[in-house]
């Protein structure tokens, strides 16, 4: 659900299976997010490193809380803590 005013941003790439899993999971929960493809935008790729300290994807920014990878328990707890779910 690519929504411009979302508090959640997923940094990923088209070839990344875990990126697609993260997006499908948020879609299933009806949680809006912005998707940024790091392969298409070098500034977004740099942002991933700045936010996470590494180059792995997906990197999910939930209102300032950074989650690296498709960590469902961390996603669930952060959504609840940030009152985004």
VEXZAPA-45614 format. One record per residue: x, y negated, z negated of N, C-alpha, C in turn; residue in three letters. Coordinates in Angstrom, 3 decimals. Layout:
// residues N
PT        nu        nv        nw       cau       cav       caw        cu        cv        cw  type
PT         X         Y         Z         X         Y         Z         X         Y         Z   ALA
...
//
This chain:
// residues 85
PT        nu        nv        nw       cau       cav       caw        cu        cv        cw  type
PT     0.862     1.162     0.000     0.000     0.000     0.000     0.909    -1.226     0.000   UNK
PT     1.144    -1.760     1.127     2.076    -2.871     1.264     1.319    -4.176     1.042   UNK
PT     1.479    -4.749    -0.158     0.759    -5.956    -0.537     1.748    -7.068    -0.862   UNK
PT     1.660    -8.210    -0.185     2.654    -9.263    -0.353     2.777    -9.819    -1.770   UNK
PT     1.724    -9.794    -2.571     1.774   -10.374    -3.912     2.053    -9.348    -4.997   UNK
PT     2.473    -8.172    -4.606     2.699    -7.100    -5.562     3.865    -7.407    -6.493   UNK
PT     3.803    -6.839    -7.701     4.886    -6.948    -8.659     5.843    -5.761    -8.535   UNK
PT     5.594    -4.890    -7.561     6.416    -3.702    -7.368     7.017    -3.748    -5.969   UNK
PT     8.331    -3.505    -5.895     9.009    -3.415    -4.613     9.751    -2.095    -4.560   UNK
PT     9.568    -1.372    -3.460    10.315    -0.146    -3.214    11.324    -0.437    -2.119   UNK
PT    12.587    -0.237    -2.447    13.665    -0.361    -1.459    13.981     1.047    -0.999   UNK
PT    13.876     1.284     0.307    14.099     2.625     0.822    14.500     2.602     2.279   UNK
PT    14.330     3.760     2.918    14.648     3.913     4.340    13.710     4.965     4.923   UNK
PT    13.482     4.871     6.222    12.550     5.786     6.883    12.967     7.249     6.752   UNK
PT    14.274     7.518     6.712    14.783     8.887     6.651    14.768     9.477     5.241   UNK
PT    14.433     8.685     4.234    14.535     9.085     2.820    13.245     9.755     2.342   UNK
PT    13.313    11.072     2.134    12.132    11.827     1.692    11.636    11.353     0.330   UNK
PT    12.548    11.057    -0.604    12.121    10.621    -1.929    11.483     9.234    -1.892   UNK
PT    11.884     8.414    -0.949    11.246     7.104    -0.764     9.786     7.297    -0.357   UNK
PT     9.559     8.213     0.577     8.189     8.495     1.030     7.363     9.103    -0.096   UNK
PT     7.984     9.963    -0.913     7.275    10.544    -2.059     6.850     9.448    -3.032   UNK
PT     7.740     8.513    -3.303     7.420     7.409    -4.218     6.256     6.583    -3.678   UNK
PT     6.290     6.282    -2.382     5.203     5.496    -1.789     3.889     6.271    -1.806   UNK
PT     3.940     7.561    -1.474     2.720     8.386    -1.514     2.145     8.440    -2.924   UNK
PT     3.032     8.561    -3.911     2.586     8.635    -5.294     1.877     7.337    -5.704   UNK
PT     2.470     6.193    -5.398     1.828     4.918    -5.741     0.539     4.722    -4.954   UNK
PT     0.520     5.159    -3.694    -0.714     5.097    -2.904    -1.817     5.915    -3.581   UNK
PT    -1.455     7.113    -4.050    -2.421     7.998    -4.711    -2.991     7.334    -5.965   UNK
PT    -2.159     6.567    -6.657    -2.601     5.870    -7.867    -3.282     4.537    -7.561   UNK
PT    -3.350     4.165    -6.277    -3.907     2.867    -5.864    -3.129     1.699    -6.462   UNK
PT    -1.811     1.842    -6.503    -0.935     0.792    -7.021    -0.280     0.095    -5.824   UNK
PT    -0.448    -1.211    -5.757     0.098    -1.985    -4.642     1.604    -2.151    -4.805   UNK
PT     2.301    -2.187    -3.675     3.751    -2.385    -3.678     4.175    -3.006    -2.358   UNK
PT     5.390    -3.512    -2.352     6.017    -4.006    -1.128     7.124    -3.021    -0.787   UNK
PT     7.204    -2.610     0.466     8.262    -1.701     0.919     9.284    -2.502     1.704   UNK
PT    10.552    -2.340     1.340    11.634    -3.001     2.065    12.599    -1.934     2.563   UNK
PT    12.775    -1.896     3.877    13.640    -0.910     4.517    15.076    -1.433     4.529   UNK
PT    15.947    -0.787     3.746    17.330    -1.268     3.624    18.138    -1.037     4.894   UNK
PT    17.680    -0.120     5.759    18.374     0.096     7.032    18.137    -1.044     8.017   UNK
PT    17.036    -1.749     7.853    16.679    -2.816     8.784    17.089    -4.205     8.305   UNK
PT    17.450    -4.317     7.018    17.765    -5.634     6.483    18.952    -5.521     5.529   UNK
PT    20.093    -6.059     5.930    21.306    -5.956     5.111    21.172    -6.714     3.793   UNK
PT    20.365    -7.769     3.761    20.137    -8.483     2.503    19.416    -7.586     1.495   UNK
PT    18.451    -6.794     1.979    17.754    -5.861     1.095    18.707    -4.768     0.609   UNK
PT    19.611    -4.315     1.467    20.608    -3.314     1.065    21.518    -3.883    -0.035   UNK
PT    21.905    -5.134     0.096    22.725    -5.780    -0.940    21.941    -5.923    -2.236   UNK
PT    20.662    -6.242    -2.119    19.811    -6.388    -3.303    19.738    -5.085    -4.081   UNK
PT    19.674    -3.953    -3.369    19.643    -2.641    -4.026    20.863    -2.473    -4.923   UNK
PT    22.029    -2.795    -4.398    23.266    -2.657    -5.170    23.266    -3.619    -6.361   UNK
PT    22.813    -4.846    -6.135    22.763    -5.832    -7.224    21.812    -5.393    -8.338   UNK
PT    20.660    -4.848    -7.960    19.651    -4.474    -8.953    19.992    -3.172    -9.670   UNK
PT    20.580    -2.215    -8.931    20.767    -0.879    -9.496    22.221    -0.528    -9.810   UNK
PT    23.159    -1.264    -9.231    24.561    -0.962    -9.445    25.078     0.188    -8.595   UNK
PT    24.277     0.643    -7.651    24.696     1.733    -6.761    23.929     1.642    -5.447   UNK
PT    24.207     2.563    -4.521    23.602     2.476    -3.189    22.498     3.501    -2.949   UNK
PT    22.196     4.344    -3.921    21.161     5.361    -3.738    19.776     4.751    -3.640   UNK
PT    18.907     5.416    -2.911    17.515     4.992    -2.772    16.613     6.191    -3.033   UNK
PT    15.377     5.978    -3.386    14.721     4.687    -3.532    15.163     3.961    -4.803   UNK
PT    15.059     2.651    -4.731    15.164     1.798    -5.906    13.815     1.105    -6.018   UNK
PT    13.191     1.265    -7.163    11.863     0.702    -7.394    11.988    -0.385    -8.450   UNK
PT    11.590    -1.588    -8.079    11.603    -2.723    -8.993    10.167    -2.972    -9.425   UNK
PT     9.880    -2.663   -10.694     8.542    -2.873   -11.245     8.595    -4.061   -12.187   UNK
PT     8.352    -5.236   -11.648     8.315    -6.451   -12.457     9.588    -6.579   -13.290   UNK
PT    10.747    -6.309   -12.645    12.032    -6.459   -13.310    12.600    -5.186   -13.900   UNK
PT    11.803    -4.151   -14.054    12.279    -2.842   -14.535    12.737    -2.048   -13.314   UNK
PT    13.993    -1.625   -13.308    14.565    -0.938   -12.151    14.555     0.568   -12.379   UNK
PT    14.000     1.281   -11.427    13.972     2.747   -11.455    14.706     3.233   -10.221   UNK
PT    15.706     4.076   -10.440    16.473     4.637    -9.326    15.986     6.057    -9.076   UNK
PT    15.607     6.318    -7.831    15.109     7.642    -7.469    13.619     7.758    -7.721   UNK
PT    13.074     8.907    -7.339    11.648     9.165    -7.563    11.514     9.883    -8.903   UNK
PT    11.502     9.088    -9.963    11.423     9.574   -11.342     9.984     9.365   -11.817   UNK
PT     9.144    10.362   -11.559     7.708    10.217   -11.836     7.416     9.861   -13.296   UNK
PT     8.029    10.537   -14.286     7.739    10.148   -15.678     8.117     8.694   -15.983   UNK
PT     9.237     8.243   -15.442     9.663     6.848   -15.659     8.710     5.890   -14.937   UNK
PT     8.281     6.262   -13.736     7.310     5.436   -13.001     6.022     5.310   -13.809   UNK
PT     5.519     6.444   -14.302     4.268     6.429   -15.076     4.394     5.575   -16.334   UNK
PT     5.477     5.769   -17.083     5.627     5.018   -18.339     5.817     3.522   -18.072   UNK
PT     6.522     3.182   -17.001     6.732     1.767   -16.679     5.432     1.122   -16.203   UNK
PT     4.660     1.834   -15.385     3.367     1.309   -14.943     2.477     0.995   -16.144   UNK
PT     2.456     1.907   -17.106     1.616     1.708   -18.299     2.170     0.580   -19.153   UNK
PT     3.483     0.547   -19.381     4.090    -0.479   -20.232     3.905    -1.880   -19.643   UNK
PT     3.980    -1.992   -18.316     3.835    -3.284   -17.634     2.373    -3.611   -17.333   UNK
PT     1.475    -2.687   -17.715     0.036    -2.844   -17.459    -0.259    -3.026   -15.963   UNK
PT     0.453    -2.237   -15.162     0.258    -2.281   -13.703    -0.643    -1.143   -13.234   UNK
PT    -1.060    -0.304   -14.154    -1.913     0.841   -13.800    -3.194     0.777   -14.584   UNK
//
